[in-house]
Amino acid sequence: MADALIAHGAKRQRLIATNVANADTPDYRAKDLAGFARSYDETAPTGLRATHDRHIPGSGWGMGASRLIDADGEPAPNGNTVSIEDEMFRLADAKREFDLALTVTKTSLGLIRTSIGRRA
């Protein structure tokens, strides 16, 4: 799950960078990703087969289809919807996602180390 959160944050940062790079491009529409929870809930199945009708089909822990959405910015006279201020807020949110994923990863590694008898 932490890997999926990192992947979502990386994709989101790429979109934010693309938005900022196109801040002066006429008719450019700012893009963003749907929230992580929504993307994570819609993960594609892993391809596990249910060989019996009582089996539960598996679902993946990875990123599903990250939904690209229009950021709904107010258009400038040239039709561009990129707002640098909005992009700064989105970037701060993506950093928060990364920090959360890093904390989860560090904590799980600490639990694994403790379970095998190592403290470090």
N, C-alpha and C positions, 0 to 999 in steps of 0.2 A: 504494500500500500504506500509506503514511503517512497519507493521508486516511482510509482505512478504519480505521486504528488510532485516529485522532482521533475519528471518528464512534462507534466502539465505546466509547471512554473517556467521551464525552459522554453516551451512552445509559446507561452504567453509573453515572455520577455522578447522573443524574436518578433512577435507581432507588434509589440510596443515599439521596438526599434524601427520596424518597417513603417509604422505610423508616423513616427517622428521624422524619419528620412523623407517621407512624402508630405510633410507639413505644408509645403508650398505648391504641391502638384494640383493643378485644376481638376475638379470633379473627383478627387480621391475620397473614398469613404473609409473612415477609421474602422478597424476591425478589432475584435476581442474574442476570447474564448468563453464558452459557457462555464459556469462555476465548476470547480473540481468535483463536488459531490454529485452533480448532475452527470458529468462525464464519466465518473467512476461507476455510478449506478447503471449506466448503459454500456458496460463492457461487453465486448463480443465473447461468445462462448469459445472455450479452448479447443473445441473439436473432440471432446471426450464423447464416446458413444455410450448410450444407455442400451445395454443388451437385454434388458428386461423392462417391462412396462412399469415396474415399481422402482426402478432406479431413478435417481435424481441426476439430470444432466449437469455437468460441471460448468462453471463460468470462470472466466479469466480474472486474475488479480491485476492485470496490466491496464494500460490506458485503453479505453474504448475509443470510439470515434469522437474525438474532441470536436465539439460543435463550434464552428466558426460563426460568430454573430456580428451584426452591425453594431458599432459602439453608440449609435444614436446621438451623435454630436450635432450641434447647431451649425448649419452650413454657412460658410463665409460667402461673400459675393461671388467668388470664383467657383463655388460648389464644393469646396473642400470642407470636410467635417472634423479634421484633426484639431484638437485643442491640447496644447502643450501642458496646461494645468491638469487636464483630465488624465493625460498620459503619465504625469508624475504620480498621481494617485494610484493608477493601475500598476505602475512600477513598484510603488511601496507595498501594494497588496501582494504582488508576485514575490517580493523579497520576504514578506511574512510567511508565505507558503514554503519557501525554501528553508527558512529558519525552523519552521515547524517540522518539516521533513528531516532536517539535520538533527533536531532534538530527538525525534522518534528513533532514528537510526542509531545515534549514540547510546540512547537508553537500552535499545535491544541488544546492541553489542556488549554493553556492560552486563546485562542479564546473562548473556551467553558465556562471557568470561567468568562470571561468578559461578555459574552452574558447572563449569569444568574445573573450578578451583583456582583460577587465576584472578588476581586483583591488579588491574592496571588501567 
